[in-house]
Amino acid sequence: MTKHIADKRSPSSGSRVQQFLRLSRSPRETWHHSRPAAGSSRLIQFLRIARGRSA
C-alpha cells in the first residue's frame, strides 16, 4: 500500500536551518534585547490597579 499523494513531502532545501544558524551566529543583541527600565509605564499600571480599574 502506498502513501496518499498528500502524505508525500518533497525534500526540503534546508533553508530554515540555514536561516536559524545565520541568526544564531549573529551578535548577541539579536536574541537578548535589553529591557527598558521600569519607569512611568509601571507607575501608571500600579495607579490604575489602585484605583480599581481593570482595563
Legacy VTK file of the C-alpha trace (Angstrom):
# vtk DataFile Version 3.0
C-alpha trace
ASCII
DATASET POLYDATA
POINTS 55 float
0.000 0.000 0.000
1.462 3.364 -0.999
1.035 6.676 0.727
-1.592 9.158 -0.365
-0.307 11.973 -2.571
-0.901 14.484 0.266
1.333 12.424 2.588
4.355 12.626 0.304
6.611 15.566 1.094
9.191 16.908 -1.269
12.708 17.055 0.168
13.476 20.373 1.838
16.313 22.621 0.795
17.405 23.208 4.407
16.825 26.945 4.184
15.109 27.065 7.607
18.172 25.562 9.251
20.467 27.869 7.323
18.490 30.936 8.408
18.434 29.761 12.036
22.182 29.209 12.028
22.722 32.617 10.438
20.720 34.249 13.217
22.363 32.220 15.962
25.807 33.260 14.770
24.892 36.940 14.699
25.708 39.225 17.638
24.055 38.530 20.961
21.745 41.559 20.699
19.646 39.658 18.171
18.406 37.282 20.856
18.790 39.296 24.055
17.212 42.702 23.908
17.768 44.945 26.863
14.576 45.555 28.792
13.547 49.158 29.288
13.719 50.499 32.797
10.554 50.152 34.843
9.598 53.782 34.658
6.411 55.693 34.199
4.503 52.879 32.500
4.885 50.676 35.566
3.774 53.507 37.843
0.732 54.108 35.639
-0.221 50.437 35.878
0.110 50.434 39.684
-2.040 53.552 39.943
-4.655 52.042 37.634
-4.853 48.944 39.810
-5.015 51.067 42.977
-7.976 52.978 41.547
-9.767 49.693 40.874
-9.776 49.831 37.099
-9.187 46.631 35.218
-8.795 47.957 31.699
LINES 1 56
55 0 1 2 3 4 5 6 7 8 9 10 11 12 13 14 15 16 17 18 19 20 21 22 23 24 25 26 27 28 29 30 31 32 33 34 35 36 37 38 39 40 41 42 43 44 45 46 47 48 49 50 51 52 53 54
